[in-house]
């Protein structure tokens, strides 16, 4: 796993955008896995400012609340349009469908769509304070394929800052599984802020635990973790 430690959030965002733009140069028609959350916003802003070309790219988002209307301003579909796709439309965007009638079928459809597209070339990730990636939360077992998960109280608390009240935060989500993330050819994780320092230290510990799902990334051959100094504080 490659570590890149940057001074602050802005520098980490710029570094992530530079690495991604270099990958886009190599493969302009790549299949690109993308996260939501606060962390990637700086990278998305830099991609927009630099006029990155996504016109041949097929995107697959990591996750979506369930159930949620696409028009809800807290849906990840809405987030992606507002923060990236309105300015830089990709050739095709895919996001798990929070409006699907049958979540289990939607999970299977999503994995099949990634497979049919030829798999993910690059997966960009954030990381939760508890080590979650996508909405794969710590627990006794981790899921391989796209799955319908109940969110932990910790994640509901963390996400409540985006909603008018905690009661409005959806309690479940559809997320790419650990297998789907690990199948990406290249993984770029961005981790910033002191709240992430413990989870980040564990992903360099040489130990894998279902209590920190991101620790499985240690088994992947091409992972770059871009951190700010605060997130890297316990390394
Ligand atoms: C969102 C996602 C989540 C976030 C994580 C960190 O698509 O995959 O795993 O990356 O919750 O969120 P922020 O960036 O808001 O700290």
py3Dmol code that shows the C-alpha trace and the ligand (Angstrom):
import py3Dmol

protein = """\
ATOM      1  CA  UNK A   1       0.000   0.000   0.000  1.00  0.00           C
ATOM      2  CA  UNK A   2       1.352   3.351  -0.999  1.00  0.00           C
ATOM      3  CA  UNK A   3       1.099   6.191   1.548  1.00  0.00           C
ATOM      4  CA  UNK A   4       0.985   9.816   0.510  1.00  0.00           C
ATOM      5  CA  UNK A   5       0.891  12.334   3.363  1.00  0.00           C
ATOM      6  CA  UNK A   6      -0.147  15.861   2.437  1.00  0.00           C
ATOM      7  CA  UNK A   7      -0.182  18.954   4.612  1.00  0.00           C
ATOM      8  CA  UNK A   8      -3.922  19.502   4.721  1.00  0.00           C
ATOM      9  CA  UNK A   9      -7.293  18.738   3.121  1.00  0.00           C
ATOM     10  CA  UNK A  10      -6.689  21.033   0.134  1.00  0.00           C
ATOM     11  CA  UNK A  11      -3.326  19.451  -0.660  1.00  0.00           C
ATOM     12  CA  UNK A  12      -4.758  15.916  -0.283  1.00  0.00           C
ATOM     13  CA  UNK A  13      -7.669  16.804  -2.574  1.00  0.00           C
ATOM     14  CA  UNK A  14      -5.306  18.198  -5.205  1.00  0.00           C
ATOM     15  CA  UNK A  15      -3.069  15.117  -5.003  1.00  0.00           C
ATOM     16  CA  UNK A  16      -6.049  12.786  -5.437  1.00  0.00           C
ATOM     17  CA  UNK A  17      -7.270  14.786  -8.446  1.00  0.00           C
ATOM     18  CA  UNK A  18      -3.791  14.721 -10.008  1.00  0.00           C
ATOM     19  CA  UNK A  19      -3.488  10.959  -9.609  1.00  0.00           C
ATOM     20  CA  UNK A  20      -6.957  10.434 -11.052  1.00  0.00           C
ATOM     21  CA  UNK A  21      -6.290  12.761 -13.990  1.00  0.00           C
ATOM     22  CA  UNK A  22      -3.084  10.837 -14.751  1.00  0.00           C
ATOM     23  CA  UNK A  23      -5.130   7.610 -14.813  1.00  0.00           C
ATOM     24  CA  UNK A  24      -7.714   9.297 -17.073  1.00  0.00           C
ATOM     25  CA  UNK A  25      -4.935  10.226 -19.488  1.00  0.00           C
ATOM     26  CA  UNK A  26      -3.869   6.584 -19.654  1.00  0.00           C
ATOM     27  CA  UNK A  27      -7.443   5.332 -20.102  1.00  0.00           C
ATOM     28  CA  UNK A  28      -9.929   8.065 -21.077  1.00  0.00           C
ATOM     29  CA  UNK A  29     -12.783   5.532 -21.323  1.00  0.00           C
ATOM     30  CA  UNK A  30     -12.236   3.985 -17.914  1.00  0.00           C
ATOM     31  CA  UNK A  31     -14.842   2.570 -15.553  1.00  0.00           C
ATOM     32  CA  UNK A  32     -14.540   4.735 -12.456  1.00  0.00           C
ATOM     33  CA  UNK A  33     -15.895   3.955  -8.999  1.00  0.00           C
ATOM     34  CA  UNK A  34     -16.742   7.062  -6.964  1.00  0.00           C
ATOM     35  CA  UNK A  35     -17.679   7.882  -3.363  1.00  0.00           C
ATOM     36  CA  UNK A  36     -19.845  10.596  -1.861  1.00  0.00           C
ATOM     37  CA  UNK A  37     -19.395  12.182   1.606  1.00  0.00           C
ATOM     38  CA  UNK A  38     -17.450  15.306   2.554  1.00  0.00           C
ATOM     39  CA  UNK A  39     -13.994  13.945   1.773  1.00  0.00           C
ATOM     40  CA  UNK A  40     -14.128  13.778  -2.067  1.00  0.00           C
ATOM     41  CA  UNK A  41     -15.716  17.229  -2.514  1.00  0.00           C
ATOM     42  CA  UNK A  42     -12.289  18.927  -2.694  1.00  0.00           C
ATOM     43  CA  UNK A  43     -11.124  16.417  -5.298  1.00  0.00           C
ATOM     44  CA  UNK A  44     -14.304  16.949  -7.320  1.00  0.00           C
ATOM     45  CA  UNK A  45     -13.799  20.745  -7.148  1.00  0.00           C
ATOM     46  CA  UNK A  46     -10.234  20.345  -8.421  1.00  0.00           C
ATOM     47  CA  UNK A  47     -11.351  18.046 -11.256  1.00  0.00           C
ATOM     48  CA  UNK A  48     -13.898  20.698 -12.271  1.00  0.00           C
ATOM     49  CA  UNK A  49     -11.379  23.559 -11.985  1.00  0.00           C
ATOM     50  CA  UNK A  50      -8.888  21.602 -14.090  1.00  0.00           C
ATOM     51  CA  UNK A  51     -11.545  20.733 -16.676  1.00  0.00           C
ATOM     52  CA  UNK A  52     -10.925  16.969 -16.369  1.00  0.00           C
ATOM     53  CA  UNK A  53     -12.471  15.055 -19.252  1.00  0.00           C
ATOM     54  CA  UNK A  54     -15.061  12.517 -18.100  1.00  0.00           C
ATOM     55  CA  UNK A  55     -16.882  12.469 -21.430  1.00  0.00           C
ATOM     56  CA  UNK A  56     -15.782   8.903 -22.219  1.00  0.00           C
ATOM     57  CA  UNK A  57     -15.917   7.628 -18.628  1.00  0.00           C
ATOM     58  CA  UNK A  58     -18.521   5.290 -17.161  1.00  0.00           C
ATOM     59  CA  UNK A  59     -18.981   5.947 -13.452  1.00  0.00           C
ATOM     60  CA  UNK A  60     -20.288   3.593 -10.787  1.00  0.00           C
ATOM     61  CA  UNK A  61     -21.047   5.053  -7.390  1.00  0.00           C
ATOM     62  CA  UNK A  62     -20.251   3.041  -4.315  1.00  0.00           C
ATOM     63  CA  UNK A  63     -23.550   3.374  -2.563  1.00  0.00           C
ATOM     64  CA  UNK A  64     -26.945   4.974  -2.125  1.00  0.00           C
ATOM     65  CA  UNK A  65     -29.364   5.299   0.738  1.00  0.00           C
ATOM     66  CA  UNK A  66     -32.378   2.965   0.592  1.00  0.00           C
ATOM     67  CA  UNK A  67     -35.157   3.776   0.159  1.00  0.00           C
ATOM     68  CA  UNK A  68     -34.683   7.297  -1.147  1.00  0.00           C
ATOM     69  CA  UNK A  69     -36.060   9.280  -4.058  1.00  0.00           C
ATOM     70  CA  UNK A  70     -33.474  10.374  -6.625  1.00  0.00           C
ATOM     71  CA  UNK A  71     -34.922  13.874  -6.332  1.00  0.00           C
ATOM     72  CA  UNK A  72     -34.268  14.012  -2.551  1.00  0.00           C
ATOM     73  CA  UNK A  73     -31.454  16.518  -2.046  1.00  0.00           C
ATOM     74  CA  UNK A  74     -29.766  14.056   0.326  1.00  0.00           C
ATOM     75  CA  UNK A  75     -29.722  11.211  -2.205  1.00  0.00           C
ATOM     76  CA  UNK A  76     -26.270  10.324  -3.489  1.00  0.00           C
ATOM     77  CA  UNK A  77     -27.615  10.685  -7.029  1.00  0.00           C
ATOM     78  CA  UNK A  78     -28.447  14.328  -6.244  1.00  0.00           C
ATOM     79  CA  UNK A  79     -25.054  14.779  -4.524  1.00  0.00           C
ATOM     80  CA  UNK A  80     -23.138  13.506  -7.545  1.00  0.00           C
ATOM     81  CA  UNK A  81     -24.987  15.759  -9.954  1.00  0.00           C
ATOM     82  CA  UNK A  82     -24.494  18.826  -7.773  1.00  0.00           C
ATOM     83  CA  UNK A  83     -20.836  18.184  -6.895  1.00  0.00           C
ATOM     84  CA  UNK A  84     -19.475  16.726 -10.133  1.00  0.00           C
ATOM     85  CA  UNK A  85     -21.725  15.565 -12.952  1.00  0.00           C
ATOM     86  CA  UNK A  86     -23.549  18.855 -13.670  1.00  0.00           C
ATOM     87  CA  UNK A  87     -20.140  20.395 -14.429  1.00  0.00           C
ATOM     88  CA  UNK A  88     -18.392  17.315 -15.845  1.00  0.00           C
ATOM     89  CA  UNK A  89     -20.954  14.901 -17.269  1.00  0.00           C
ATOM     90  CA  UNK A  90     -19.599  11.373 -17.715  1.00  0.00           C
ATOM     91  CA  UNK A  91     -20.523   9.228 -20.726  1.00  0.00           C
ATOM     92  CA  UNK A  92     -22.673   7.128 -18.418  1.00  0.00           C
ATOM     93  CA  UNK A  93     -23.325   7.282 -14.682  1.00  0.00           C
ATOM     94  CA  UNK A  94     -24.492   4.400 -12.533  1.00  0.00           C
ATOM     95  CA  UNK A  95     -25.687   4.648  -8.939  1.00  0.00           C
ATOM     96  CA  UNK A  96     -27.491   1.925  -6.984  1.00  0.00           C
ATOM     97  CA  UNK A  97     -31.184   2.686  -7.380  1.00  0.00           C
ATOM     98  CA  UNK A  98     -32.625   3.869  -4.073  1.00  0.00           C
ATOM     99  CA  UNK A  99     -36.083   3.762  -5.665  1.00  0.00           C
ATOM    100  CA  UNK A 100     -35.888   0.060  -6.677  1.00  0.00           C
ATOM    101  CA  UNK A 101     -38.920  -1.983  -5.594  1.00  0.00           C
ATOM    102  CA  UNK A 102     -36.777  -4.994  -4.686  1.00  0.00           C
ATOM    103  CA  UNK A 103     -33.438  -4.095  -3.055  1.00  0.00           C
ATOM    104  CA  UNK A 104     -32.016  -7.631  -3.326  1.00  0.00           C
ATOM    105  CA  UNK A 105     -32.645  -7.676  -7.092  1.00  0.00           C
ATOM    106  CA  UNK A 106     -31.157  -4.198  -7.423  1.00  0.00           C
ATOM    107  CA  UNK A 107     -27.943  -5.410  -5.727  1.00  0.00           C
ATOM    108  CA  UNK A 108     -27.613  -8.277  -8.206  1.00  0.00           C
ATOM    109  CA  UNK A 109     -28.375  -5.950 -11.139  1.00  0.00           C
ATOM    110  CA  UNK A 110     -25.691  -3.511  -9.986  1.00  0.00           C
ATOM    111  CA  UNK A 111     -22.953  -6.144  -9.738  1.00  0.00           C
ATOM    112  CA  UNK A 112     -23.972  -7.501 -13.156  1.00  0.00           C
ATOM    113  CA  UNK A 113     -23.785  -3.994 -14.670  1.00  0.00           C
ATOM    114  CA  UNK A 114     -20.211  -3.513 -13.359  1.00  0.00           C
ATOM    115  CA  UNK A 115     -19.247  -6.954 -14.671  1.00  0.00           C
ATOM    116  CA  UNK A 116     -20.851  -6.262 -18.072  1.00  0.00           C
ATOM    117  CA  UNK A 117     -18.936  -2.972 -18.329  1.00  0.00           C
ATOM    118  CA  UNK A 118     -15.671  -4.889 -17.843  1.00  0.00           C
ATOM    119  CA  UNK A 119     -15.052  -4.162 -14.131  1.00  0.00           C
ATOM    120  CA  UNK A 120     -13.783  -1.050 -12.360  1.00  0.00           C
ATOM    121  CA  UNK A 121     -10.449   0.379 -13.488  1.00  0.00           C
ATOM    122  CA  UNK A 122     -10.153   2.793 -10.568  1.00  0.00           C
ATOM    123  CA  UNK A 123     -12.117   2.933  -7.322  1.00  0.00           C
ATOM    124  CA  UNK A 124     -11.884   6.128  -5.265  1.00  0.00           C
ATOM    125  CA  UNK A 125     -12.773   5.655  -1.583  1.00  0.00           C
ATOM    126  CA  UNK A 126     -13.288   7.680   1.551  1.00  0.00           C
ATOM    127  CA  UNK A 127     -13.223   5.962   4.952  1.00  0.00           C
ATOM    128  CA  UNK A 128     -15.580   6.158   7.910  1.00  0.00           C
ATOM    129  CA  UNK A 129     -14.370   6.852  11.444  1.00  0.00           C
ATOM    130  CA  UNK A 130     -15.046   3.182  12.213  1.00  0.00           C
ATOM    131  CA  UNK A 131     -13.239   1.956   9.086  1.00  0.00           C
ATOM    132  CA  UNK A 132     -16.334   1.533   6.936  1.00  0.00           C
ATOM    133  CA  UNK A 133     -15.854   1.745   3.178  1.00  0.00           C
ATOM    134  CA  UNK A 134     -18.932   2.296   1.076  1.00  0.00           C
ATOM    135  CA  UNK A 135     -21.559   1.357   3.646  1.00  0.00           C
ATOM    136  CA  UNK A 136     -19.736  -1.828   4.630  1.00  0.00           C
ATOM    137  CA  UNK A 137     -19.870  -1.450   8.385  1.00  0.00           C
ATOM    138  CA  UNK A 138     -17.829  -3.283  11.031  1.00  0.00           C
ATOM    139  CA  UNK A 139     -19.467  -6.516  12.165  1.00  0.00           C
ATOM    140  CA  UNK A 140     -19.000 -10.268  12.475  1.00  0.00           C
ATOM    141  CA  UNK A 141     -18.913 -10.756   8.715  1.00  0.00           C
ATOM    142  CA  UNK A 142     -18.332  -8.654   5.619  1.00  0.00           C
ATOM    143  CA  UNK A 143     -20.310  -8.979   2.379  1.00  0.00           C
ATOM    144  CA  UNK A 144     -18.674  -9.766  -0.937  1.00  0.00           C
ATOM    145  CA  UNK A 145     -21.283  -8.521  -3.400  1.00  0.00           C
ATOM    146  CA  UNK A 146     -23.456  -5.417  -3.509  1.00  0.00           C
ATOM    147  CA  UNK A 147     -25.734  -5.649  -0.496  1.00  0.00           C
ATOM    148  CA  UNK A 148     -28.589  -4.024   1.371  1.00  0.00           C
ATOM    149  CA  UNK A 149     -27.270  -2.958   4.785  1.00  0.00           C
ATOM    150  CA  UNK A 150     -28.704  -1.495   7.948  1.00  0.00           C
ATOM    151  CA  UNK A 151     -26.624   1.511   8.958  1.00  0.00           C
ATOM    152  CA  UNK A 152     -24.994   1.570  12.392  1.00  0.00           C
ATOM    153  CA  UNK A 153     -25.952   4.201  14.959  1.00  0.00           C
ATOM    154  CA  UNK A 154     -22.419   5.637  14.558  1.00  0.00           C
ATOM    155  CA  UNK A 155     -22.920   6.181  10.806  1.00  0.00           C
ATOM    156  CA  UNK A 156     -26.441   7.564  11.260  1.00  0.00           C
ATOM    157  CA  UNK A 157     -25.016  10.036  13.793  1.00  0.00           C
ATOM    158  CA  UNK A 158     -22.163  11.005  11.452  1.00  0.00           C
ATOM    159  CA  UNK A 159     -24.548  11.506   8.497  1.00  0.00           C
ATOM    160  CA  UNK A 160     -27.205  13.368  10.468  1.00  0.00           C
ATOM    161  CA  UNK A 161     -25.231  16.588   9.879  1.00  0.00           C
ATOM    162  CA  UNK A 162     -26.536  16.546   6.298  1.00  0.00           C
ATOM    163  CA  UNK A 163     -30.220  16.183   7.271  1.00  0.00           C
ATOM    164  CA  UNK A 164     -32.618  18.572   8.983  1.00  0.00           C
ATOM    165  CA  UNK A 165     -32.870  16.103  11.875  1.00  0.00           C
ATOM    166  CA  UNK A 166     -31.435  12.717  12.864  1.00  0.00           C
ATOM    167  CA  UNK A 167     -34.866  11.121  12.325  1.00  0.00           C
ATOM    168  CA  UNK A 168     -34.689  11.906   8.620  1.00  0.00           C
ATOM    169  CA  UNK A 169     -31.481   9.938   8.022  1.00  0.00           C
ATOM    170  CA  UNK A 170     -32.383   6.722   6.152  1.00  0.00           C
ATOM    171  CA  UNK A 171     -31.512   3.672   8.238  1.00  0.00           C
ATOM    172  CA  UNK A 172     -30.432   1.443   5.373  1.00  0.00           C
ATOM    173  CA  UNK A 173     -28.445   1.626   2.150  1.00  0.00           C
ATOM    174  CA  UNK A 174     -27.319  -0.301  -0.929  1.00  0.00           C
ATOM    175  CA  UNK A 175     -23.552  -0.637  -1.140  1.00  0.00           C
ATOM    176  CA  UNK A 176     -20.919  -2.284  -3.244  1.00  0.00           C
ATOM    177  CA  UNK A 177     -19.472  -5.128  -1.160  1.00  0.00           C
ATOM    178  CA  UNK A 178     -15.863  -5.711  -0.206  1.00  0.00           C
ATOM    179  CA  UNK A 179     -15.491  -8.114  -3.145  1.00  0.00           C
ATOM    180  CA  UNK A 180     -16.701  -5.469  -5.584  1.00  0.00           C
ATOM    181  CA  UNK A 181     -14.284  -2.901  -4.151  1.00  0.00           C
ATOM    182  CA  UNK A 182     -11.349  -5.345  -4.126  1.00  0.00           C
ATOM    183  CA  UNK A 183     -11.964  -6.303  -7.772  1.00  0.00           C
ATOM    184  CA  UNK A 184     -11.138  -2.737  -8.907  1.00  0.00           C
ATOM    185  CA  UNK A 185      -7.746  -2.705 -10.622  1.00  0.00           C
ATOM    186  CA  UNK A 186      -6.575   0.362  -8.716  1.00  0.00           C
ATOM    187  CA  UNK A 187      -7.830   1.851  -5.438  1.00  0.00           C
ATOM    188  CA  UNK A 188      -7.276   5.440  -4.336  1.00  0.00           C
ATOM    189  CA  UNK A 189      -8.364   6.205  -0.768  1.00  0.00           C
ATOM    190  CA  UNK A 190      -8.570   9.747   0.588  1.00  0.00           C
ATOM    191  CA  UNK A 191      -8.557  10.112   4.397  1.00  0.00           C
ATOM    192  CA  UNK A 192      -8.498  13.490   6.063  1.00  0.00           C
ATOM    193  CA  UNK A 193      -9.097  14.851   9.558  1.00  0.00           C
ATOM    194  CA  UNK A 194      -8.120  13.641  13.018  1.00  0.00           C
ATOM    195  CA  UNK A 195     -11.356  11.622  13.396  1.00  0.00           C
ATOM    196  CA  UNK A 196      -9.961   9.193  10.780  1.00  0.00           C
ATOM    197  CA  UNK A 197      -6.515   8.712  12.377  1.00  0.00           C
ATOM    198  CA  UNK A 198      -7.365   5.523  14.311  1.00  0.00           C
ATOM    199  CA  UNK A 199      -9.090   3.788  11.370  1.00  0.00           C
ATOM    200  CA  UNK A 200      -6.246   4.793   9.051  1.00  0.00           C
ATOM    201  CA  UNK A 201      -3.537   3.463  11.387  1.00  0.00           C
ATOM    202  CA  UNK A 202      -5.325   0.087  11.442  1.00  0.00           C
ATOM    203  CA  UNK A 203      -5.191  -0.217   7.648  1.00  0.00           C
ATOM    204  CA  UNK A 204      -1.400  -0.176   7.827  1.00  0.00           C
ATOM    205  CA  UNK A 205      -1.219  -2.537  10.807  1.00  0.00           C
ATOM    206  CA  UNK A 206      -0.574  -5.778   8.935  1.00  0.00           C
ATOM    207  CA  UNK A 207      -3.753  -7.236  10.502  1.00  0.00           C
ATOM    208  CA  UNK A 208      -7.164  -7.702   8.944  1.00  0.00           C
ATOM    209  CA  UNK A 209     -10.304  -7.457  11.036  1.00  0.00           C
ATOM    210  CA  UNK A 210     -14.009  -7.327  10.215  1.00  0.00           C
ATOM    211  CA  UNK A 211     -14.143  -4.653  12.946  1.00  0.00           C
ATOM    212  CA  UNK A 212     -12.425  -2.318  10.474  1.00  0.00           C
ATOM    213  CA  UNK A 213     -13.591  -3.284   6.969  1.00  0.00           C
ATOM    214  CA  UNK A 214     -10.940  -1.094   5.291  1.00  0.00           C
ATOM    215  CA  UNK A 215      -8.197  -3.374   6.680  1.00  0.00           C
ATOM    216  CA  UNK A 216      -8.973  -5.852   3.847  1.00  0.00           C
ATOM    217  CA  UNK A 217      -7.433  -3.342   1.445  1.00  0.00           C
ATOM    218  CA  UNK A 218      -4.082  -4.682   2.651  1.00  0.00           C
ATOM    219  CA  UNK A 219      -4.709  -7.705   0.398  1.00  0.00           C
ATOM    220  CA  UNK A 220      -5.020  -5.539  -2.732  1.00  0.00           C
ATOM    221  CA  UNK A 221      -2.001  -5.098  -4.994  1.00  0.00           C
ATOM    222  CA  UNK A 222      -2.537  -1.453  -5.945  1.00  0.00           C
ATOM    223  CA  UNK A 223      -3.833   0.830  -3.183  1.00  0.00           C
ATOM    224  CA  UNK A 224      -2.766   4.445  -2.690  1.00  0.00           C
ATOM    225  CA  UNK A 225      -3.864   6.114   0.553  1.00  0.00           C
ATOM    226  CA  UNK A 226      -3.750   9.902   0.379  1.00  0.00           C
ATOM    227  CA  UNK A 227      -3.906  11.472   3.832  1.00  0.00           C
ATOM    228  CA  UNK A 228      -3.585  14.837   5.457  1.00  0.00           C
ATOM    229  CA  UNK A 229      -1.279  15.178   8.451  1.00  0.00           C
ATOM    230  CA  UNK A 230      -4.154  14.799  10.911  1.00  0.00           C
ATOM    231  CA  UNK A 231      -5.350  11.483   9.472  1.00  0.00           C
ATOM    232  CA  UNK A 232      -1.752  10.240   9.348  1.00  0.00           C
ATOM    233  CA  UNK A 233      -1.075  11.243  12.976  1.00  0.00           C
ATOM    234  CA  UNK A 234      -1.074   7.666  14.357  1.00  0.00           C
ATOM    235  CA  UNK A 235       1.114   6.080  11.670  1.00  0.00           C
TER     236      UNK A 235
END
"""
ligand_1 = """\
16
LIG
C -19.813 7.360 0.678
C -18.972 6.334 1.296
C -18.623 6.400 2.738
C -17.761 7.616 3.066
C -17.426 7.654 4.552
C -16.638 8.884 4.920
O -20.061 7.038 -0.668
O -18.605 5.437 0.635
O -17.934 5.236 3.078
O -16.590 7.581 2.304
O -18.605 7.626 5.307
O -17.469 9.997 4.819
P -16.914 11.487 4.899
O -16.086 11.689 3.664
O -18.128 12.357 4.904
O -16.086 11.565 6.142
"""
view = py3Dmol.view(width=600, height=400)
view.addModel(protein, "pdb")
view.setStyle({"model": 0}, {"cartoon": {"style": "trace"}})
view.addModel(ligand_1, "xyz")
view.setStyle({"model": 1}, {"stick": {}})
view.zoomTo()
view.show()
